[in-house]
Amino acid sequence: MKIGIIGSGNIGGNLGKHWAKVGHEVIFSSRNPEELGSLVAEANHDSKARSVTETFEANADVYVLAMPFKAIDKIAELYAGEYADSIILDVTNPYPERDGAMAQKVRDANYCATEYTAMKFSTARTAKAFNTIQSKHLKDRAFRTQDRLAIPFAAQDGESKHIVQQLIEDIGFDAVYIGNLSDTKAMDPEEKLYGISTTKNELRKLLNL
């Protein structure tokens, strides 16, 4: 599967390295792709670094949004013709102290952050995962055979559900489907699943599943 990582910080970088390890074709991107050489070298497995524009032009199967939430509007507008029919995997979180008034507006709205992303990337299929896990746990607790951490996720349709579940399980986490995008309110900052690192059974108990 070809995966474009939009934003290659702690979450995006570690996800890309893990997926490259199991054979996915990974494109890391940032505004300064020339600075991603060490990340690409660590990921190996034919991964590459490109600009955000080049990454969207690469016709990836999945685009992982791992940049600050405040960039959603601009990226959705600039690349609307490039991500149609792809899966948008949203791993962002709205933090008003970093992202400003637009993040606070979304936090105060009667929809959740991922529904906002889906509205902006309306020609794609949106899913949500990996926004609740701490970056150190994403880095250090992948590929375990025991005491596996659970990753809650949601998706707009059956195909994106199947693909995101596969991507979670490919790197040694347990996937726990929580429902459609409106159900991701529980995954937003300061909500019950945010920052939680636990097993599948414990996570299902938290959600009464």
KEDOZA-237897 format. One line per field, with one value per residue: residue in three letters; residue number from 0; x, y, z of N, C-alpha, C in turn. Coordinates in nm, 3 decimals, decimal comma. Layout:
code [ALA / ...] $
pos [NUM / ...] $
n.px [X / ...] $
n.py [Y / ...] $
n.pz [Z / ...] $
ca.px [X / ...] $
ca.py [Y / ...] $
ca.pz [Z / ...] $
c.px [X / ...] $
c.py [Y / ...] $
c.pz [Z / ...] $
END
This chain:
code [MET / LYS / ILE / GLY / ILE / ILE / GLY / SER / GLY / ASN / ILE / GLY / GLY / ASN / LEU / GLY / LYS / HIS / TRP / ALA / LYS / VAL / GLY / HIS / GLU / VAL / ILE / PHE / SER / SER / ARG / ASN / PRO / GLU / GLU / LEU / GLY / SER / LEU / VAL / ALA / GLU / ALA / ASN / HIS / ASP / SER / LYS / ALA / ARG / SER / VAL / THR / GLU / THR / PHE / GLU / ALA / ASN / ALA / ASP / VAL / TYR / VAL / LEU / ALA / MET / PRO / PHE / LYS / ALA / ILE / ASP / LYS / ILE / ALA / GLU / LEU / TYR / ALA / GLY / GLU / TYR / ALA / ASP / SER / ILE / ILE / LEU / ASP / VAL / THR / ASN / PRO / TYR / PRO / GLU / ARG / ASP / GLY / ALA / MET / ALA / GLN / LYS / VAL / ARG / ASP / ALA / ASN / TYR / CYS / ALA / THR / GLU / TYR / THR / ALA / MET / LYS / PHE / SER / THR / ALA / ARG / THR / ALA / LYS / ALA / PHE / ASN / THR / ILE / GLN / SER / LYS / HIS / LEU / LYS / ASP / ARG / ALA / PHE / ARG / THR / GLN / ASP / ARG / LEU / ALA / ILE / PRO / PHE / ALA / ALA / GLN / ASP / GLY / GLU / SER / LYS / HIS / ILE / VAL / GLN / GLN / LEU / ILE / GLU / ASP / ILE / GLY / PHE / ASP / ALA / VAL / TYR / ILE / GLY / ASN / LEU / SER / ASP / THR / LYS / ALA / MET / ASP / PRO / GLU / GLU / LYS / LEU / TYR / GLY / ILE / SER / THR / THR / LYS / ASN / GLU / LEU / ARG / LYS / LEU / LEU / ASN / LEU] $
pos [0 / 1 / 2 / 3 / 4 / 5 / 6 / 7 / 8 / 9 / 10 / 11 / 12 / 13 / 14 / 15 / 16 / 17 / 18 / 19 / 20 / 21 / 22 / 23 / 24 / 25 / 26 / 27 / 28 / 29 / 30 / 31 / 32 / 33 / 34 / 35 / 36 / 37 / 38 / 39 / 40 / 41 / 42 / 43 / 44 / 45 / 46 / 47 / 48 / 49 / 50 / 51 / 52 / 53 / 54 / 55 / 56 / 57 / 58 / 59 / 60 / 61 / 62 / 63 / 64 / 65 / 66 / 67 / 68 / 69 / 70 / 71 / 72 / 73 / 74 / 75 / 76 / 77 / 78 / 79 / 80 / 81 / 82 / 83 / 84 / 85 / 86 / 87 / 88 / 89 / 90 / 91 / 92 / 93 / 94 / 95 / 96 / 97 / 98 / 99 / 100 / 101 / 102 / 103 / 104 / 105 / 106 / 107 / 108 / 109 / 110 / 111 / 112 / 113 / 114 / 115 / 116 / 117 / 118 / 119 / 120 / 121 / 122 / 123 / 124 / 125 / 126 / 127 / 128 / 129 / 130 / 131 / 132 / 133 / 134 / 135 / 136 / 137 / 138 / 139 / 140 / 141 / 142 / 143 / 144 / 145 / 146 / 147 / 148 / 149 / 150 / 151 / 152 / 153 / 154 / 155 / 156 / 157 / 158 / 159 / 160 / 161 / 162 / 163 / 164 / 165 / 166 / 167 / 168 / 169 / 170 / 171 / 172 / 173 / 174 / 175 / 176 / 177 / 178 / 179 / 180 / 181 / 182 / 183 / 184 / 185 / 186 / 187 / 188 / 189 / 190 / 191 / 192 / 193 / 194 / 195 / 196 / 197 / 198 / 199 / 200 / 201 / 202 / 203 / 204 / 205 / 206 / 207 / 208] $
n.px [0,083 / 0,050 / 0,149 / 0,108 / 0,262 / 0,164 / 0,327 / 0,584 / 0,653 / 0,676 / 0,456 / 0,370 / 0,621 / 0,704 / 0,491 / 0,525 / 0,779 / 0,726 / 0,534 / 0,681 / 0,860 / 0,714 / 0,668 / 0,510 / 0,480 / 0,619 / 0,585 / 0,737 / 0,665 / 0,721 / 0,740 / 1,001 / 1,154 / 1,415 / 1,527 / 1,461 / 1,623 / 1,755 / 1,540 / 1,429 / 1,644 / 1,650 / 1,401 / 1,424 / 1,379 / 1,297 / 1,156 / 1,078 / 1,146 / 0,950 / 0,817 / 0,517 / 0,338 / 0,438 / 0,393 / 0,113 / 0,064 / 0,148 / -0,043 / -0,136 / -0,262 / -0,350 / -0,363 / -0,201 / -0,283 / -0,080 / 0,000 / -0,001 / -0,327 / -0,425 / -0,347 / -0,523 / -0,735 / -0,601 / -0,449 / -0,648 / -0,778 / -0,574 / -0,500 / -0,721 / -0,783 / -0,620 / -0,645 / -0,883 / -1,101 / -0,911 / -0,808 / -0,831 / -0,652 / -0,694 / -0,494 / -0,475 / -0,507 / -0,707 / -0,562 / -0,610 / -0,418 / -0,200 / -0,301 / -0,479 / -0,768 / -0,939 / -0,921 / -1,027 / -1,287 / -1,376 / -1,354 / -1,558 / -1,784 / -2,084 / -2,009 / -1,753 / -1,388 / -1,292 / -1,509 / -1,512 / -1,272 / -1,349 / -1,548 / -1,395 / -1,222 / -1,387 / -1,415 / -1,278 / -1,243 / -1,281 / -1,103 / -1,029 / -0,760 / -0,491 / -0,460 / -0,488 / -0,288 / 0,016 / 0,321 / 0,561 / 0,478 / 0,373 / 0,609 / 0,767 / 0,616 / 0,516 / 0,463 / 0,442 / 0,394 / 0,274 / 0,081 / -0,028 / -0,101 / -0,412 / -0,568 / -0,802 / -1,038 / -1,217 / -1,435 / -1,552 / -1,670 / -1,712 / -1,487 / -1,275 / -1,272 / -1,184 / -0,926 / -0,791 / -0,803 / -0,638 / -0,394 / -0,342 / -0,317 / -0,108 / 0,122 / 0,144 / -0,044 / -0,362 / -0,667 / -0,952 / -1,266 / -1,471 / -1,692 / -1,876 / -1,771 / -1,879 / -1,866 / -1,610 / -1,575 / -1,515 / -1,247 / -1,123 / -0,914 / -0,896 / -1,110 / -1,258 / -1,094 / -0,859 / -0,510 / -0,493 / -0,342 / -0,386 / -0,512 / -0,695 / -0,927 / -0,963 / -1,002 / -1,238 / -1,408 / -1,406 / -1,549 / -1,788 / -1,840] $
n.py [-0,118 / 0,224 / 0,494 / 0,821 / 1,047 / 1,326 / 1,563 / 1,505 / 1,454 / 1,343 / 1,158 / 1,110 / 1,046 / 0,813 / 0,637 / 0,614 / 0,490 / 0,245 / 0,134 / 0,120 / -0,074 / -0,309 / -0,335 / -0,153 / 0,111 / 0,408 / 0,756 / 1,024 / 1,356 / 1,712 / 2,068 / 2,116 / 1,894 / 1,814 / 1,802 / 1,563 / 1,347 / 1,175 / 1,050 / 0,908 / 0,740 / 0,589 / 0,465 / 0,324 / 0,059 / 0,145 / 0,382 / 0,733 / 1,090 / 1,374 / 1,683 / 1,839 / 1,891 / 1,720 / 1,478 / 1,460 / 1,451 / 1,199 / 1,006 / 0,840 / 0,560 / 0,597 / 0,890 / 1,027 / 1,248 / 1,425 / 1,665 / 1,993 / 2,080 / 2,324 / 2,349 / 2,216 / 2,341 / 2,487 / 2,289 / 2,113 / 2,281 / 2,349 / 2,104 / 1,974 / 1,849 / 1,628 / 1,431 / 1,303 / 1,029 / 0,885 / 0,752 / 0,943 / 0,950 / 1,068 / 1,191 / 1,404 / 1,658 / 1,913 / 2,185 / 2,465 / 2,639 / 2,609 / 2,599 / 2,804 / 3,022 / 2,883 / 2,617 / 2,630 / 2,701 / 2,470 / 2,291 / 2,388 / 2,342 / 2,170 / 1,944 / 1,693 / 1,696 / 1,530 / 1,508 / 1,765 / 1,761 / 1,572 / 1,713 / 1,911 / 1,762 / 1,654 / 1,497 / 1,270 / 0,962 / 0,957 / 0,863 / 0,793 / 0,763 / 0,681 / 0,927 / 0,938 / 0,806 / 0,817 / 0,954 / 0,828 / 0,574 / 0,486 / 0,469 / 0,283 / 0,059 / -0,085 / -0,375 / -0,581 / -0,903 / -0,974 / -0,818 / -0,616 / -0,290 / -0,118 / 0,042 / 0,281 / 0,336 / 0,495 / 0,511 / 0,619 / 0,449 / 0,104 / 0,010 / 0,186 / 0,136 / -0,133 / -0,108 / 0,071 / -0,072 / -0,286 / -0,147 / -0,068 / -0,315 / -0,428 / -0,323 / -0,421 / -0,347 / -0,365 / -0,330 / -0,138 / -0,089 / 0,188 / 0,304 / 0,533 / 0,855 / 1,051 / 0,935 / 0,972 / 1,174 / 1,090 / 1,048 / 1,288 / 1,563 / 1,581 / 1,417 / 1,088 / 0,882 / 0,997 / 1,006 / 0,762 / 0,455 / 0,131 / -0,210 / -0,410 / -0,527 / -0,368 / -0,120 / -0,161 / -0,195 / 0,064 / 0,190 / 0,065 / -0,147] $
n.pz [0,000 / -0,076 / 0,112 / 0,210 / 0,420 / 0,577 / 0,720 / 0,935 / 1,206 / 1,549 / 1,569 / 1,297 / 1,185 / 1,330 / 1,272 / 0,992 / 0,980 / 1,105 / 0,929 / 0,693 / 0,765 / 0,756 / 0,490 / 0,345 / 0,105 / 0,173 / 0,187 / 0,318 / 0,417 / 0,426 / 0,477 / 0,432 / 0,286 / 0,247 / 0,493 / 0,601 / 0,574 / 0,764 / 0,883 / 0,668 / 0,613 / 0,846 / 0,834 / 0,594 / 0,353 / 0,096 / 0,140 / 0,107 / 0,090 / 0,029 / -0,100 / 0,029 / -0,180 / -0,385 / -0,260 / -0,242 / -0,513 / -0,573 / -0,575 / -0,358 / -0,167 / 0,090 / 0,281 / 0,549 / 0,790 / 0,974 / 1,066 / 1,230 / 1,351 / 1,264 / 1,001 / 0,840 / 0,690 / 0,485 / 0,351 / 0,263 / 0,082 / -0,104 / -0,221 / -0,322 / -0,563 / -0,568 / -0,372 / -0,398 / -0,365 / -0,227 / 0,094 / 0,380 / 0,663 / 0,964 / 1,210 / 1,371 / 1,632 / 1,777 / 1,923 / 2,094 / 2,209 / 2,048 / 1,785 / 1,756 / 1,704 / 1,530 / 1,609 / 1,866 / 1,803 / 1,672 / 1,886 / 2,045 / 1,899 / 1,776 / 1,654 / 1,610 / 1,603 / 1,394 / 1,225 / 1,129 / 0,981 / 0,787 / 0,655 / 0,533 / 0,368 / 0,163 / -0,068 / -0,025 / 0,166 / 0,504 / 0,797 / 1,144 / 1,368 / 1,595 / 1,722 / 1,990 / 2,124 / 2,312 / 2,192 / 2,265 / 2,334 / 2,093 / 1,950 / 2,100 / 2,168 / 1,960 / 1,749 / 1,937 / 2,084 / 2,315 / 2,574 / 2,414 / 2,296 / 2,254 / 1,979 / 1,930 / 1,668 / 1,396 / 1,110 / 0,785 / 0,599 / 0,486 / 0,340 / 0,408 / 0,679 / 0,686 / 0,573 / 0,748 / 0,986 / 0,910 / 0,879 / 1,141 / 1,272 / 1,129 / 1,238 / 1,490 / 1,689 / 1,861 / 1,699 / 1,769 / 1,682 / 1,701 / 1,589 / 1,379 / 1,239 / 1,406 / 1,652 / 1,735 / 1,912 / 2,166 / 2,144 / 2,128 / 2,251 / 2,607 / 2,641 / 2,711 / 2,598 / 2,528 / 2,535 / 2,658 / 2,723 / 2,681 / 2,706 / 2,464 / 2,583 / 2,813 / 2,696 / 2,555 / 2,772 / 2,876 / 2,681 / 2,691 / 2,516] $
ca.px [0,000 / 0,126 / 0,103 / 0,169 / 0,258 / 0,163 / 0,380 / 0,668 / 0,701 / 0,683 / 0,353 / 0,382 / 0,750 / 0,704 / 0,399 / 0,588 / 0,887 / 0,666 / 0,471 / 0,788 / 0,921 / 0,633 / 0,661 / 0,431 / 0,555 / 0,594 / 0,639 / 0,737 / 0,664 / 0,719 / 0,771 / 1,145 / 1,182 / 1,559 / 1,564 / 1,407 / 1,716 / 1,781 / 1,416 / 1,420 / 1,748 / 1,608 / 1,288 / 1,478 / 1,274 / 1,253 / 1,079 / 1,136 / 1,100 / 0,904 / 0,739 / 0,374 / 0,279 / 0,478 / 0,330 / -0,026 / 0,065 / 0,194 / -0,159 / -0,128 / -0,386 / -0,387 / -0,289 / -0,207 / -0,271 / -0,005 / 0,051 / -0,088 / -0,467 / -0,451 / -0,313 / -0,623 / -0,808 / -0,516 / -0,413 / -0,769 / -0,805 / -0,467 / -0,481 / -0,852 / -0,787 / -0,520 / -0,674 / -1,016 / -1,114 / -0,815 / -0,848 / -0,765 / -0,642 / -0,673 / -0,433 / -0,456 / -0,586 / -0,716 / -0,510 / -0,622 / -0,296 / -0,109 / -0,368 / -0,551 / -0,912 / -1,014 / -0,925 / -1,123 / -1,420 / -1,410 / -1,373 / -1,683 / -1,892 / -2,167 / -1,952 / -1,620 / -1,278 / -1,279 / -1,618 / -1,463 / -1,177 / -1,423 / -1,614 / -1,295 / -1,172 / -1,516 / -1,411 / -1,206 / -1,307 / -1,204 / -1,099 / -0,956 / -0,685 / -0,357 / -0,452 / -0,499 / -0,172 / 0,135 / 0,420 / 0,662 / 0,419 / 0,369 / 0,745 / 0,832 / 0,532 / 0,468 / 0,513 / 0,445 / 0,310 / 0,203 / 0,050 / -0,044 / -0,187 / -0,526 / -0,584 / -0,940 / -1,048 / -1,349 / -1,423 / -1,673 / -1,733 / -1,658 / -1,354 / -1,176 / -1,265 / -1,100 / -0,787 / -0,731 / -0,782 / -0,519 / -0,276 / -0,319 / -0,272 / 0,019 / 0,237 / 0,145 / -0,141 / -0,497 / -0,761 / -1,084 / -1,356 / -1,566 / -1,811 / -1,858 / -1,690 / -1,938 / -1,827 / -1,472 / -1,574 / -1,449 / -1,104 / -1,072 / -0,843 / -0,968 / -1,220 / -1,227 / -0,992 / -0,739 / -0,392 / -0,507 / -0,268 / -0,438 / -0,538 / -0,824 / -1,037 / -0,985 / -1,057 / -1,378 / -1,482 / -1,421 / -1,648 / -1,909 / -1,862] $
ca.py [0,000 / 0,349 / 0,580 / 0,953 / 1,104 / 1,472 / 1,603 / 1,391 / 1,470 / 1,222 / 1,060 / 1,074 / 0,981 / 0,677 / 0,557 / 0,584 / 0,393 / 0,115 / 0,080 / 0,083 / -0,198 / -0,424 / -0,344 / -0,051 / 0,217 / 0,526 / 0,886 / 1,125 / 1,491 / 1,831 / 2,188 / 2,110 / 1,750 / 1,789 / 1,782 / 1,434 / 1,242 / 1,077 / 0,974 / 0,814 / 0,640 / 0,501 / 0,385 / 0,237 / -0,011 / 0,223 / 0,501 / 0,853 / 1,220 / 1,460 / 1,799 / 1,808 / 1,888 / 1,597 / 1,364 / 1,452 / 1,414 / 1,061 / 0,918 / 0,740 / 0,495 / 0,658 / 1,008 / 1,039 / 1,388 / 1,426 / 1,800 / 2,067 / 2,090 / 2,453 / 2,340 / 2,139 / 2,421 / 2,521 / 2,168 / 2,066 / 2,370 / 2,344 / 1,974 / 1,912 / 1,763 / 1,521 / 1,325 / 1,247 / 0,883 / 0,824 / 0,753 / 1,039 / 0,902 / 1,188 / 1,167 / 1,536 / 1,703 / 2,059 / 2,245 / 2,610 / 2,710 / 2,598 / 2,614 / 2,929 / 3,036 / 2,782 / 2,497 / 2,654 / 2,699 / 2,330 / 2,230 / 2,436 / 2,315 / 2,052 / 1,831 / 1,665 / 1,740 / 1,449 / 1,548 / 1,887 / 1,717 / 1,507 / 1,818 / 1,980 / 1,668 / 1,591 / 1,402 / 1,151 / 0,887 / 0,994 / 0,775 / 0,851 / 0,670 / 0,720 / 1,061 / 0,927 / 0,738 / 0,897 / 0,926 / 0,733 / 0,440 / 0,451 / 0,433 / 0,174 / -0,057 / -0,151 / -0,510 / -0,670 / -1,022 / -0,977 / -0,685 / -0,523 / -0,174 / -0,106 / 0,170 / 0,306 / 0,400 / 0,511 / 0,524 / 0,662 / 0,342 / -0,028 / -0,007 / 0,257 / 0,062 / -0,250 / -0,069 / 0,128 / -0,184 / -0,357 / -0,066 / -0,075 / -0,449 / -0,454 / -0,277 / -0,483 / -0,297 / -0,419 / -0,230 / -0,140 / -0,003 / 0,251 / 0,348 / 0,631 / 0,971 / 1,125 / 0,868 / 1,005 / 1,275 / 1,028 / 1,045 / 1,425 / 1,606 / 1,594 / 1,321 / 0,967 / 0,796 / 1,073 / 0,979 / 0,633 / 0,341 / 0,016 / -0,327 / -0,414 / -0,555 / -0,252 / -0,013 / -0,194 / -0,166 / 0,209 / 0,232 / -0,017 / -0,223] $
ca.pz [0,000 / -0,079 / 0,221 / 0,217 / 0,554 / 0,569 / 0,850 / 0,974 / 1,343 / 1,631 / 1,535 / 1,156 / 1,161 / 1,383 / 1,192 / 0,864 / 0,999 / 1,132 / 0,807 / 0,599 / 0,815 / 0,715 / 0,346 / 0,276 / 0,037 / 0,256 / 0,146 / 0,424 / 0,360 / 0,511 / 0,398 / 0,404 / 0,277 / 0,252 / 0,633 / 0,646 / 0,532 / 0,869 / 0,901 / 0,556 / 0,632 / 0,956 / 0,786 / 0,488 / 0,279 / -0,020 / 0,174 / 0,045 / 0,139 / -0,078 / -0,056 / 0,046 / -0,313 / -0,452 / -0,193 / -0,289 / -0,656 / -0,585 / -0,585 / -0,251 / -0,126 / 0,217 / 0,324 / 0,694 / 0,831 / 1,101 / 1,084 / 1,322 / 1,310 / 1,198 / 0,859 / 0,767 / 0,592 / 0,371 / 0,277 / 0,194 / -0,031 / -0,203 / -0,286 / -0,338 / -0,682 / -0,561 / -0,275 / -0,422 / -0,365 / -0,136 / 0,235 / 0,467 / 0,800 / 1,046 / 1,342 / 1,430 / 1,746 / 1,786 / 2,046 / 2,076 / 2,246 / 1,933 / 1,655 / 1,750 / 1,718 / 1,455 / 1,692 / 1,974 / 1,741 / 1,652 / 2,018 / 2,101 / 1,805 / 1,803 / 1,581 / 1,663 / 1,518 / 1,274 / 1,134 / 1,063 / 0,879 / 0,679 / 0,576 / 0,453 / 0,268 / 0,135 / -0,179 / 0,022 / 0,275 / 0,622 / 0,914 / 1,256 / 1,453 / 1,639 / 1,782 / 2,135 / 2,182 / 2,337 / 2,089 / 2,314 / 2,328 / 1,951 / 1,910 / 2,173 / 2,200 / 1,839 / 1,716 / 2,053 / 2,078 / 2,441 / 2,630 / 2,302 / 2,318 / 2,164 / 1,909 / 1,886 / 1,537 / 1,336 / 0,965 / 0,716 / 0,522 / 0,508 / 0,284 / 0,490 / 0,805 / 0,664 / 0,547 / 0,868 / 1,078 / 0,865 / 0,907 / 1,286 / 1,310 / 1,062 / 1,319 / 1,622 / 1,784 / 1,846 / 1,649 / 1,832 / 1,606 / 1,794 / 1,518 / 1,272 / 1,276 / 1,518 / 1,776 / 1,772 / 2,019 / 2,281 / 2,118 / 2,125 / 2,373 / 2,733 / 2,647 / 2,788 / 2,539 / 2,493 / 2,616 / 2,725 / 2,668 / 2,751 / 2,624 / 2,393 / 2,676 / 2,898 / 2,613 / 2,528 / 2,894 / 2,884 / 2,582 / 2,709 / 2,393] $
c.px [0,088 / 0,065 / 0,180 / 0,151 / 0,269 / 0,199 / 0,456 / 0,734 / 0,697 / 0,580 / 0,367 / 0,511 / 0,753 / 0,607 / 0,463 / 0,698 / 0,830 / 0,608 / 0,574 / 0,850 / 0,844 / 0,602 / 0,572 / 0,524 / 0,521 / 0,662 / 0,625 / 0,736 / 0,672 / 0,744 / 0,918 / 1,188 / 1,331 / 1,608 / 1,521 / 1,499 / 1,739 / 1,658 / 1,401 / 1,523 / 1,711 / 1,494 / 1,333 / 1,363 / 1,213 / 1,158 / 1,149 / 1,080 / 1,064 / 0,839 / 0,594 / 0,306 / 0,312 / 0,412 / 0,185 / -0,033 / 0,104 / 0,081 / -0,152 / -0,265 / -0,442 / -0,300 / -0,310 / -0,183 / -0,208 / 0,058 / -0,037 / -0,228 / -0,495 / -0,421 / -0,420 / -0,690 / -0,725 / -0,483 / -0,532 / -0,798 / -0,701 / -0,466 / -0,611 / -0,859 / -0,700 / -0,558 / -0,811 / -1,008 / -1,006 / -0,876 / -0,765 / -0,768 / -0,599 / -0,616 / -0,411 / -0,542 / -0,590 / -0,671 / -0,516 / -0,494 / -0,192 / -0,175 / -0,458 / -0,703 / -0,990 / -1,024 / -1,025 / -1,266 / -1,466 / -1,435 / -1,509 / -1,805 / -1,972 / -2,128 / -1,811 / -1,513 / -1,268 / -1,392 / -1,581 / -1,365 / -1,250 / -1,498 / -1,515 / -1,241 / -1,289 / -1,514 / -1,334 / -1,293 / -1,220 / -1,216 / -1,017 / -0,888 / -0,555 / -0,348 / -0,456 / -0,373 / -0,057 / 0,245 / 0,525 / 0,609 / 0,405 / 0,505 / 0,791 / 0,747 / 0,462 / 0,527 / 0,526 / 0,356 / 0,232 / 0,184 / 0,040 / -0,137 / -0,299 / -0,532 / -0,730 / -0,940 / -1,193 / -1,331 / -1,559 / -1,744 / -1,659 / -1,517 / -1,248 / -1,163 / -1,169 / -0,953 / -0,721 / -0,710 / -0,657 / -0,392 / -0,241 / -0,257 / -0,139 / 0,139 / 0,225 / 0,060 / -0,275 / -0,592 / -0,896 / -1,172 / -1,462 / -1,690 / -1,780 / -1,789 / -1,749 / -1,900 / -1,686 / -1,463 / -1,500 / -1,298 / -1,041 / -0,998 / -0,938 / -1,090 / -1,169 / -1,117 / -0,860 / -0,624 / -0,393 / -0,425 / -0,310 / -0,466 / -0,674 / -0,940 / -1,068 / -1,045 / -1,204 / -1,464 / -1,507 / -1,533 / -1,782 / -1,943 / -1,878] $
c.py [0,124 / 0,446 / 0,711 / 1,012 / 1,256 / 1,528 / 1,487 / 1,413 / 1,337 / 1,117 / 1,016 / 1,000 / 0,838 / 0,586 / 0,517 / 0,481 / 0,253 / 0,054 / 0,043 / -0,051 / -0,321 / -0,423 / -0,246 / 0,053 / 0,350 / 0,648 / 0,982 / 1,263 / 1,597 / 1,950 / 2,190 / 1,962 / 1,717 / 1,766 / 1,645 / 1,318 / 1,135 / 0,991 / 0,869 / 0,704 / 0,540 / 0,410 / 0,283 / 0,179 / 0,076 / 0,338 / 0,623 / 0,978 / 1,307 / 1,584 / 1,756 / 1,800 / 1,759 / 1,474 / 1,350 / 1,412 / 1,269 / 0,960 / 0,804 / 0,678 / 0,558 / 0,780 / 1,026 / 1,185 / 1,392 / 1,562 / 1,871 / 2,086 / 2,218 / 2,450 / 2,271 / 2,220 / 2,445 / 2,399 / 2,115 / 2,150 / 2,356 / 2,216 / 1,900 / 1,818 / 1,641 / 1,407 / 1,262 / 1,094 / 0,812 / 0,818 / 0,858 / 0,982 / 1,019 / 1,148 / 1,298 / 1,556 / 1,854 / 2,110 / 2,396 / 2,686 / 2,706 / 2,640 / 2,735 / 2,917 / 2,928 / 2,652 / 2,513 / 2,649 / 2,554 / 2,260 / 2,268 / 2,398 / 2,190 / 1,935 / 1,809 / 1,700 / 1,661 / 1,476 / 1,676 / 1,850 / 1,655 / 1,608 / 1,887 / 1,890 / 1,585 / 1,489 / 1,275 / 1,077 / 0,906 / 0,888 / 0,843 / 0,741 / 0,737 / 0,862 / 1,054 / 0,872 / 0,836 / 0,857 / 0,825 / 0,591 / 0,394 / 0,403 / 0,301 / 0,049 / -0,117 / -0,292 / -0,601 / -0,792 / -1,042 / -0,834 / -0,580 / -0,408 / -0,171 / 0,035 / 0,185 / 0,372 / 0,406 / 0,535 / 0,559 / 0,548 / 0,210 / -0,047 / 0,063 / 0,191 / -0,057 / -0,212 / -0,014 / 0,019 / -0,262 / -0,279 / -0,066 / -0,209 / -0,486 / -0,421 / -0,318 / -0,419 / -0,367 / -0,307 / -0,248 / -0,039 / 0,056 / 0,304 / 0,448 / 0,757 / 1,050 / 1,064 / 0,903 / 1,120 / 1,220 / 1,025 / 1,184 / 1,460 / 1,628 / 1,503 / 1,186 / 0,879 / 0,867 / 1,044 / 0,845 / 0,526 / 0,217 / -0,097 / -0,319 / -0,434 / -0,435 / -0,136 / -0,038 / -0,170 / -0,016 / 0,258 / 0,157 / -0,093 / -0,371] $
c.pz [0,000 / 0,021 / 0,219 / 0,356 / 0,542 / 0,706 / 0,911 / 1,110 / 1,417 / 1,591 / 1,389 / 1,125 / 1,209 / 1,307 / 1,059 / 0,876 / 1,024 / 1,005 / 0,701 / 0,637 / 0,769 / 0,565 / 0,274 / 0,212 / 0,105 / 0,197 / 0,263 / 0,359 / 0,468 / 0,420 / 0,359 / 0,395 / 0,281 / 0,395 / 0,686 / 0,611 / 0,638 / 0,895 / 0,791 / 0,572 / 0,740 / 0,912 / 0,683 / 0,405 / 0,169 / 0,015 / 0,114 / 0,111 / 0,021 / -0,018 / -0,039 / -0,090 / -0,386 / -0,390 / -0,236 / -0,436 / -0,678 / -0,589 / -0,484 / -0,223 / 0,001 / 0,241 / 0,475 / 0,731 / 0,970 / 1,125 / 1,187 / 1,265 / 1,232 / 1,049 / 0,777 / 0,658 / 0,466 / 0,287 / 0,200 / 0,071 / -0,141 / -0,285 / -0,310 / -0,458 / -0,673 / -0,467 / -0,295 / -0,433 / -0,284 / 0,004 / 0,308 / 0,608 / 0,888 / 1,182 / 1,417 / 1,555 / 1,747 / 1,922 / 2,030 / 2,109 / 2,135 / 1,803 / 1,645 / 1,754 / 1,645 / 1,534 / 1,805 / 1,920 / 1,720 / 1,785 / 2,078 / 2,017 / 1,844 / 1,713 / 1,637 / 1,560 / 1,389 / 1,176 / 1,061 / 0,951 / 0,761 / 0,593 / 0,484 / 0,341 / 0,215 / 0,021 / -0,144 / 0,123 / 0,399 / 0,730 / 1,021 / 1,336 / 1,495 / 1,695 / 1,934 / 2,200 / 2,205 / 2,240 / 2,136 / 2,311 / 2,184 / 1,905 / 1,970 / 2,191 / 2,078 / 1,830 / 1,838 / 2,027 / 2,207 / 2,491 / 2,519 / 2,340 / 2,213 / 2,106 / 1,870 / 1,749 / 1,491 / 1,187 / 0,904 / 0,644 / 0,544 / 0,456 / 0,369 / 0,627 / 0,792 / 0,650 / 0,673 / 0,974 / 1,040 / 0,900 / 1,056 / 1,323 / 1,245 / 1,151 / 1,465 / 1,729 / 1,761 / 1,804 / 1,718 / 1,759 / 1,699 / 1,724 / 1,408 / 1,324 / 1,393 / 1,652 / 1,820 / 1,871 / 2,141 / 2,267 / 2,120 / 2,255 / 2,490 / 2,742 / 2,698 / 2,729 / 2,513 / 2,589 / 2,686 / 2,651 / 2,745 / 2,654 / 2,557 / 2,491 / 2,764 / 2,819 / 2,584 / 2,653 / 2,909 / 2,794 / 2,596 / 2,583 / 2,424] $
END
